[in-house]
Amino acid sequence: LLESFLEDASTLTNKEVLALMIGFTANENYMPYQNIEKEREILNLISDQKYKEALSKCNKLLQTNPLNYAALMEKGFALWKLDDDSHDFHKNQYFKILDAILYSGDGSQNKAFFVLSPIEGQTLIRYVWQGSIGTMASGSDENGNFLDILEMKKDGETEPIYFNIQHAMNNSEFHKQIKKTLEEKSKK
């Protein structure tokens, strides 16, 4: 599936892309909490209109994380802003990931959207749905899966949207980071 995604993502169904995303959580390069700063850096570079630098950061992250939502989204955008004709190819990859996320659920507590990165929910709310984020919380679904709960504010209304990040919680790197943080806090 990954080979098909990298060659021509348009050939894959939402179900296949979702399966590819789920399968990627077992990849040795899947380190969702280590990539958050890289994703934020890319988003900030695009916001600052530093497209060439953002493109370089996107390419570097996509080498090890070819399904990274923020990097795919911003790579297509940076290429478009730089008048590079290959932006359509990368835009198609981005939309395939977006469609798979939307296919994965409806954003309710027991049908949460499946996302690879813990900040993808924030990215969806801000950049796709053009909303702002209110309260942020965590919880679980009826099966005990860990969820990020983000309040989306848009057009004077608020709505909680649920994102399944259980796989990120299962990632051993996450547990190491939490342990390190707790140890540092206990020393203070």
ZIZIRA-V405106 format. One line per field, one symbol per residue. ss: DSSP state (H for helix, E for strand, C for the rest). phi: phi as a letter, one per 40 degrees, with the letter a starting at -180 (. if undefined). A space follows every 10 residues. Layout:
ss: ???
phi: ???
This chain:
ss: CHHHHHHHHH HCCHHHHHHH HHHHCCCCCC CHHHHHHHHH HHHHHHHCCC HHHHHHHHHH HHHHCCCCHH HHHHHHHHHH HCCCCCHHHH HHHHHHHHHH HHHCCCCECC ECEECCCCCH HHHHHHHHCC CEEEEEEEEE CCCCCEEEEE EEEECCEEEE EEEECHHHHH CHHHHHHHHH HHHHHHHC
phi: .cdccccacc cccdcccccc cccccccccc bdcccdcccc ccccccccgc ccccccccdc cccbbcbcdc cccccdcccc ccfcccccdc cccdcccdcc ccccabgcdc bcccbcbccc cccccccccf bbbccbabaa cccgccbcbb ccbafgbbac bbbcbdcccc cccccccccc cccccccc
